Amino acid sequence: MNAEEWLKAEFGVEQSKVLIGTPDNPIIRPLTKNLVEASDKSFKTTFLLRLTLAMASGTSAYPSLPVVRPRKILYLHGELAPSELKERLQDAARDLPRPLGNFFQGRSLDASLVTPDGQKVLRQVVDLYQPEVLVIDPWQSFIAGADENSFKDVSGAIAFMDKLVADCGLTLFLAIHFGKDASRGARGHSALAGWRDTKFTLKRAGNGLSVAVEPRWAKPPDPLKLRFKDGTLWEGDGPTWTRQQERIRELVVASGGQTTKQVVGVTLELEDSSLRMALKRAIDDHAITVVDDIVRLPA
């Protein structure tokens, strides 16, 4: 377009096209590249897994990061074994609506961002699952054999990711470790920092996490304060239910959103007064609602 056409063009973001945020403040837009950076063992995977698992069902895992509608997610891991993947997923799925058929995860030892053969494998996986959102966790596992401080190696990986985003119409999340000097941000060549759209910076804070969000194209929200509980992260204090109440809630979720008092009693081996008391306490703590014989989660 010529200059006049550019000046008259409208590039507002429609509600349906925002991944995270609002039309007035789209924190994550389609076709963007987004970094999640933190020191080692600072909940990067825990944060990203719950965020994107909830996104698959159109749910906001963290209220400060509102999700507009469900998205198809492909989460590629580079470090965790299959048993660890299942355990992490079980924790991340706590309290999320089911089913979660829009979310796919796995590990490929052959996928790479830098070698031609590895790039071919990665492209084949993306073509097979056709996600709207691709998560690569962590960056370092997918550039094995490359020099992360080399502009040549890093720019080649960036060019491949750019092409992947453009060709496949996806939004990318990339988990990356801090360097030895955390104040200087993510490891590797500075080209990566300049390439990103939105950056999430995670820092341990006691038994939880502080998350600074820096969108390139939107107003940043206040830093998130997340609490680690029951294997995953919650904004604010998180749930305060007993383990018995959590089991009731898990049963409701696994039953498609509702179950009966009788099923709760049989599953938890509770009878008569014990069952009535357990349900009453769960209702009083806002863990469930009960109408007639039907047990559901609160709206």
C-alpha positions as CSV (number, residue, x, y, z in Angstrom):
1,M,0.0,0.0,0.0
2,N,1.0,3.6,-0.4
3,A,1.4,5.9,2.6
4,E,-2.2,7.2,2.3
5,E,-3.6,3.7,2.2
6,W,-1.5,2.8,5.3
7,L,-2.8,5.8,7.2
8,K,-6.4,5.0,6.4
9,A,-6.1,1.3,7.2
10,E,-7.8,-0.1,10.4
11,F,-5.9,-2.7,12.3
12,G,-8.1,-3.0,15.4
13,V,-8.1,-6.5,17.0
14,E,-11.5,-8.3,16.9
15,Q,-12.7,-9.9,20.1
16,S,-12.5,-13.4,18.6
17,K,-8.9,-12.9,17.5
18,V,-7.5,-12.0,20.9
19,L,-5.8,-14.9,22.6
20,I,-5.1,-13.3,25.9
21,G,-6.5,-9.9,27.0
22,T,-9.3,-7.8,25.6
23,P,-9.9,-6.1,22.2
24,D,-8.9,-2.8,23.9
25,N,-5.8,-4.3,25.4
26,P,-4.7,-7.5,23.5
27,I,-1.8,-8.9,25.6
28,I,-1.3,-11.8,23.2
29,R,-2.3,-11.4,19.6
30,P,-2.5,-14.1,16.9
31,L,0.7,-14.8,15.0
32,T,3.0,-13.4,17.7
33,K,6.2,-14.8,19.3
34,N,6.2,-14.7,23.1
35,L,8.9,-15.4,25.6
36,V,8.6,-16.9,29.1
37,E,11.9,-16.4,30.8
38,A,13.0,-17.4,34.3
39,S,15.9,-18.9,36.3
40,D,16.1,-22.7,36.5
41,K,13.5,-24.3,38.7
42,S,11.3,-21.2,38.8
43,F,8.0,-22.7,37.6
44,K,8.3,-21.9,33.9
45,T,6.7,-25.2,32.8
46,T,4.2,-25.1,35.7
47,F,3.1,-21.6,34.6
48,L,3.0,-22.2,30.9
49,L,1.4,-25.6,31.2
50,R,-1.5,-24.4,33.3
51,L,-1.9,-21.2,31.2
52,T,-2.1,-23.1,27.9
53,L,-4.1,-26.1,29.2
54,A,-6.8,-23.7,30.4
55,M,-6.6,-21.8,27.1
56,A,-7.5,-25.1,25.3
57,S,-10.9,-25.0,27.0
58,G,-11.3,-21.2,26.8
59,T,-10.7,-20.8,30.5
60,S,-8.7,-18.1,32.2
61,A,-6.2,-19.9,34.5
62,Y,-5.1,-16.5,35.8
63,P,-7.8,-13.8,35.9
64,S,-5.2,-11.1,35.1
65,L,-4.6,-12.9,31.8
66,P,-8.2,-13.4,30.4
67,V,-8.7,-15.9,27.7
68,V,-11.3,-15.1,25.1
69,R,-12.1,-18.5,23.5
70,P,-10.8,-22.1,23.2
71,R,-7.7,-22.7,21.2
72,K,-6.0,-25.8,19.9
73,I,-2.6,-26.2,21.7
74,L,0.5,-28.2,20.9
75,Y,3.0,-28.3,23.8
76,L,6.4,-29.7,22.9
77,H,8.6,-30.6,25.8
78,G,12.4,-31.0,25.6
79,E,13.2,-32.2,29.1
80,L,10.5,-34.3,30.8
81,A,9.9,-38.0,30.7
82,P,6.4,-39.4,29.9
83,S,5.7,-40.2,33.5
84,E,6.6,-36.6,34.5
85,L,4.5,-35.2,31.6
86,K,1.4,-37.0,33.0
87,E,2.1,-36.0,36.6
88,R,2.6,-32.3,35.6
89,L,-0.6,-32.4,33.4
90,Q,-2.7,-33.9,36.3
91,D,-1.6,-31.0,38.6
92,A,-2.1,-28.4,35.9
93,A,-5.6,-29.7,35.1
94,R,-6.9,-29.1,38.7
95,D,-10.2,-27.3,38.7
96,L,-10.3,-26.9,34.9
97,P,-13.4,-27.8,32.9
98,R,-13.2,-31.1,31.0
99,P,-12.8,-32.5,28.4
100,L,-9.4,-31.2,27.4
101,G,-9.2,-32.7,23.9
102,N,-7.9,-29.4,22.4
103,F,-4.6,-29.8,24.2
104,F,-1.8,-32.1,22.8
105,Q,1.6,-32.5,24.4
106,G,4.6,-34.8,24.0
107,R,8.4,-34.9,23.6
108,S,10.3,-35.4,20.4
109,L,14.1,-36.1,20.7
110,D,14.5,-35.5,16.9
111,A,12.9,-32.1,16.7
112,S,15.2,-29.1,16.4
113,L,15.1,-25.4,15.6
114,V,18.6,-25.4,14.0
115,T,19.3,-28.5,12.0
116,P,17.6,-29.2,8.7
117,D,16.5,-32.7,9.7
118,G,15.3,-31.5,13.1
119,Q,13.4,-28.6,11.5
120,K,11.7,-31.1,9.2
121,V,10.6,-33.2,12.1
122,L,9.2,-30.2,13.9
123,R,7.4,-29.0,10.9
124,Q,5.9,-32.5,10.4
125,V,4.6,-32.6,14.0
126,V,3.0,-29.1,13.5
127,D,1.5,-30.1,10.2
128,L,0.0,-33.2,11.8
129,Y,-1.7,-31.5,14.8
130,Q,-2.3,-28.1,13.2
131,P,-2.3,-26.1,16.4
132,E,-3.3,-22.5,16.9
133,V,-0.8,-22.2,19.7
134,L,2.6,-23.9,19.7
135,V,4.7,-24.1,23.0
136,I,8.4,-25.0,22.8
137,D,9.8,-25.7,26.3
138,P,12.6,-25.0,26.7
139,W,14.5,-23.2,24.0
140,Q,17.8,-24.7,25.0
141,S,16.6,-28.3,24.4
142,F,15.6,-27.5,20.8
143,I,18.9,-25.8,19.8
144,A,21.2,-28.7,20.9
145,G,24.5,-28.5,19.0
146,A,24.2,-24.8,18.3
147,D,26.0,-21.9,19.9
148,E,23.3,-19.9,21.6
149,N,25.6,-16.8,21.7
150,S,26.2,-16.9,18.0
151,F,24.1,-14.5,15.8
152,K,24.4,-17.0,12.9
153,D,22.9,-19.9,14.9
154,V,20.3,-17.9,16.7
155,S,19.2,-15.9,13.7
156,G,18.8,-19.2,11.8
157,A,16.5,-20.6,14.5
158,I,14.5,-17.3,14.6
159,A,14.1,-17.4,10.8
160,F,12.7,-20.9,11.0
161,M,10.3,-20.0,13.8
162,D,9.1,-16.9,11.8
163,K,8.4,-19.1,8.8
164,L,6.6,-21.6,11.0
165,V,4.4,-18.8,12.4
166,A,3.6,-17.4,9.0
167,D,3.1,-20.7,7.1
168,C,1.1,-22.4,9.8
169,G,-0.8,-19.4,11.2
170,L,0.1,-20.1,14.8
171,T,1.1,-18.2,17.9
172,L,4.3,-19.2,19.5
173,F,5.3,-19.4,23.2
174,L,9.0,-20.1,23.9
175,A,10.3,-21.0,27.4
176,I,13.9,-19.9,28.0
177,H,16.3,-19.8,31.0
178,F,18.0,-16.7,32.4
179,G,21.7,-16.4,31.8
180,K,24.2,-16.5,34.6
181,D,23.5,-12.8,35.3
182,A,19.7,-12.9,35.7
183,S,19.5,-9.1,35.5
184,R,20.5,-9.3,31.8
185,G,17.5,-11.5,31.0
186,A,17.4,-14.6,28.9
187,R,20.4,-16.7,27.8
188,G,21.8,-16.4,24.4
189,H,22.2,-13.8,21.7
190,S,20.4,-10.5,22.1
191,A,18.6,-11.1,18.7
192,L,16.2,-13.3,20.5
193,A,15.1,-10.5,23.0
194,G,14.6,-8.1,20.2
195,W,12.5,-10.6,18.2
196,R,9.8,-11.3,20.8
197,D,6.4,-9.7,21.1
198,T,5.2,-10.2,24.7
199,K,7.6,-11.2,27.4
200,F,6.7,-13.0,30.7
201,T,9.4,-12.7,33.3
202,L,9.1,-15.1,36.2
203,K,10.7,-14.7,39.6
204,R,10.4,-16.9,42.6
205,A,8.8,-15.2,45.6
206,G,8.6,-17.4,48.7
207,N,6.2,-20.3,48.0
208,G,5.1,-18.7,44.7
209,L,5.9,-16.6,41.8
210,S,5.9,-13.0,40.6
211,V,5.2,-12.6,36.9
212,A,5.9,-9.4,35.0
213,V,4.1,-9.1,31.7
214,E,5.6,-6.9,29.0
215,P,3.5,-6.7,25.8
216,R,5.0,-4.9,22.9
217,W,1.6,-3.8,21.6
218,A,-0.5,-3.4,24.7
219,K,-0.6,-1.9,28.2
220,P,1.1,-4.2,30.7
221,P,-1.1,-5.5,33.5
222,D,0.1,-5.3,37.1
223,P,2.6,-8.1,38.0
224,L,0.8,-11.3,38.8
225,K,1.2,-12.8,42.2
226,L,0.9,-16.6,41.9
227,R,0.9,-19.1,44.7
228,F,2.1,-22.7,44.4
229,K,-0.3,-25.1,45.8
230,D,-1.3,-28.7,45.0
231,G,1.3,-29.0,42.3
232,T,0.3,-25.9,40.3
233,L,0.0,-22.1,40.4
234,W,-3.0,-20.1,41.4
235,E,-3.5,-16.3,41.2
236,G,-4.1,-14.9,44.7
237,D,-4.4,-17.4,47.5
238,G,-5.8,-20.2,45.4
239,P,-8.2,-22.8,46.8
240,T,-8.6,-23.4,50.5
241,W,-10.5,-26.7,50.3
242,T,-9.7,-29.8,52.2
243,R,-8.4,-32.9,50.3
244,Q,-11.8,-34.5,50.7
245,Q,-13.4,-31.5,49.1
246,E,-10.9,-31.5,46.3
247,R,-11.7,-35.2,45.7
248,I,-15.4,-34.3,45.4
249,R,-14.6,-31.6,42.9
250,E,-12.3,-33.9,40.9
251,L,-15.2,-36.4,40.7
252,V,-17.6,-33.7,39.4
253,V,-15.1,-32.7,36.8
254,A,-14.4,-36.3,35.7
255,S,-18.1,-36.9,35.5
256,G,-18.6,-34.2,32.9
257,G,-19.6,-31.3,35.2
258,Q,-22.1,-33.0,37.5
259,T,-22.7,-36.1,39.6
260,T,-25.0,-37.3,42.3
261,K,-24.7,-37.4,46.1
262,Q,-25.0,-41.2,45.9
263,V,-22.0,-41.4,43.5
264,V,-20.0,-39.1,45.9
265,G,-20.8,-41.4,48.8
266,V,-19.9,-44.6,47.0
267,T,-16.6,-43.1,45.6
268,L,-15.5,-41.6,48.9
269,E,-16.9,-44.5,51.0
270,L,-19.2,-42.1,53.0
271,E,-22.6,-43.1,54.3
272,D,-25.6,-41.3,55.8
273,S,-24.5,-38.6,58.3
274,S,-20.8,-38.7,57.2
275,L,-21.9,-38.0,53.6
276,R,-24.3,-35.3,54.6
277,M,-21.7,-33.6,56.8
278,A,-19.0,-33.8,54.0
279,L,-21.4,-32.2,51.5
280,K,-22.5,-29.5,53.9
281,R,-18.9,-28.5,54.6
282,A,-18.1,-28.5,50.9
283,I,-21.1,-26.3,50.2
284,D,-20.2,-23.9,53.1
285,D,-16.7,-23.6,51.7
286,H,-18.0,-22.9,48.2
287,A,-16.3,-26.0,46.8
288,I,-19.5,-27.3,45.3
289,T,-23.2,-26.6,44.9
290,V,-26.0,-29.2,45.5
291,V,-29.5,-28.9,44.1
292,D,-31.8,-31.8,45.0
293,D,-29.5,-34.8,44.3
294,I,-27.2,-33.2,41.8
295,V,-23.6,-32.0,42.7
296,R,-21.9,-29.4,40.6
297,L,-19.0,-26.9,40.9
298,P,-20.0,-23.3,41.7
299,A,-20.6,-21.1,38.7
